[in-house]
Amino acid sequence: MKKKLLLSLVALMVIGSMLFGAGIQETAPAKEVYFLNFKPEIADVYESKIAPVFERETGIKLKVVTAASGTYAQTLKSELAKSNPPLIFQTNGPVGLADSLNYTADLRNTDFYKILADKSMALEMNGQVLAIPYAVEGYGIIYNDAIMRKYFALPNKAVAIRSAEEITNFALLKAVVEDMQKNRATLGIQGVFASTSMASGNDWRWQTHLVNVPLYWELRDKNIPFGQPTRNFDFTYANQMRNIWELYLNNSTTARGLLGSKSVDDSMAEFALGQAAMVQNGNWGASQILGVKGNQVADNDIKFLPIYTGVAGEEKYGLSIGTENYLCINKTVSSEQQKLADQFLTWLFSSTSGKAFVKNDLMFITPFNTFADNELPTDPLAKDVIRWMNKDGVTSLSWDFSVIPSREWKSIFGALLADHIAGRKSWAEVAKAGADAWKSEFDLAN
Amino acid sequence: MQKSIQKYAALFVLPALICFVIAFLVPMIMGVVLSFFRFTTVLDGKFVGWENYRRIFINQEFTNALWFNVRFTVVSMITINVGAFVLASLLTMGLRGTNVFRTVFFMPNLIGGIVLGWIWNLIINGFLLSRGVTVVSDPKYGFWGLVVLMNWQNIGYMMVIYIAGLQNIPSELIEAARIDGAGRATMLKSVTLPSIAPSITICTFLTLTGGFRLFDQNLALTAGDPGKQTEMLALNIFNTFYGRSGFEGVGQAKAVLFTILVALIALTQLAFSRKQEVEA
């Protein structure tokens, strides 16, 4: 009797563990596209809006996983090693692509590649098309024109110009900003610029985007063509970067010491709530302004100014426009799955319902030939980026930060900027350490 | 019965063994092997010999993290154990509400490290607000913030162990000491401390290894800011592995060194403390 009981117990255990074992093994449904999304600000659109419609129209499931801000590379690394890896993932340019070469399929024969308007925008390596851009973006200083009009109507304003449109260089910007900061109580703002967010993972607006401005000017001076890696970044425009950097810090909603706990979300919320008149960010931030509860900014008051730093001739230059959003298809999955991935991307960027999502919800300015002029996004920031792109006599700054030698350099530079805020390092030390780190990071990567 | 247990021993061991192999043994061996490879994901790589170990020391990161970690561990080990012992002594004196206090002091231990890190991040930032700084403005805030956090979390746990130790001191021993005219200091030095030596051993072991293995609290409170100056070993390994492309193997090599280091320190400490223990 006892023996029987024991035996049946053992049998139960074995069966149980087998069932349990089967339960944890994740098998993908026959038709599923797994997309590892890079942009947290629009994660919800993919999950709650696009996935159901895509499944209804094509019968294919869409699984979207979004990496938390600043953790894409590490999420991708662990997801790729799983038995059910993502079919579609993102890379940020040549430097990022070099890390995932073992996983990127050749996209030359995909439908997705066929709809790319300018084929030179795709990333190629060894004769293979490995990554295709899906969104052109622009960034600069976003301003709230209602507050600006209020300022320019002040009887005691210290500048001669009469509207934000007339700000065309750093000297004017500085004069306006400093005078606005003086009158902040009258204007009903806490500071001209929203917080210079320095919380962990939230310093990319400075260590990538802002530093792109001096990088752009230096590389043009040296006649280095766009996209070509360089070992030497001498920070010849360090003083110009310092101009704007200190303008941000000195005319902010937040005291210097408290910036370490501010996130990009905080800054965008300050702008949306009318506590700040300006914030440096790109058109991807539209959803963070329009979507904030209690948003105080009217759509047609949200506009862009270029990041002026005091470089001679900057009047003729516009926003920083480019892309670091490229999609890759995983080459380690079966060819059927690769086709599904292609099908999803082509659907998203060429079908009527897909394009409606891109225009209204994702708000991408896309580089595809499937979009007519009236299908461009209508959110105020995207519209203003398009306006700046097409402005007569204005050249856009390119996104040269794609040649930053490693992500580590960005972290190092971000920490240097934090040191500068805290007063531990002078600007000269920041510039020198930044340039030195560039060399050592370049050598490590090459 | 005895016989049938022997007969089925292997079967009963099996589930635990499988878990142990999957969750501990395999990753451990893979980890050591991978430390000699250059790889992106853990399933493919190229053998590079000792290269990863050499690359650990191309900059000061690892040694800085080690030094910060050692300082933190020493300070928090002392403060936690002293604090826990004092509380345990107070709560074995037969005060009113002893059980309520024991429960309250133990409770922080039930909260996860990430949550604690965030909570203390808010508290410390709130406290520092009057000075116009945050916990990541200066590494010393981060250091003491972490010490406070660890104390808050661990004192209650260690206290329970000390209470058990204190309650196990035979009352005859205490009486005998009193009759012999031992004062408070002598009592503590010659009776209490030697009697609870096993508790001291286990508590110092736990706080020592805990200090070195600290990860979630570190990540949530400061994330290593400013500029990696409050980064401890575990977080540094994580950031090397995940944060730097091309350095996955280096992160792995650091992890191997880290394991050896913690094992050595813990074993030395155990051997040392065991010597102090007496049979009561």
Interface residues (C-beta under 8 A of the other chain):
Chain A: K2 K3 L6 V10 M13 S17 T71 A73 Q74 K77 S78 L80 A81 G96 A98 D99 S100 N102 A199 S200 G201 A255 R256 G257 L258 L259 G260 S261 S406 R407 E408 S411 I412 A415 L416 A418 D419 A422 R424 L444 A445
Chain B: M1 S4 Y8 L11 P15 I18 T40 T41 V42 L43 D44 I58 N121 N125 L129 R131 G132 V133 T134 V135 V136 S137 D138 T222 A223 G224 D225 P226 G227 K228 Y242 G243 R244 S245 G246 E248
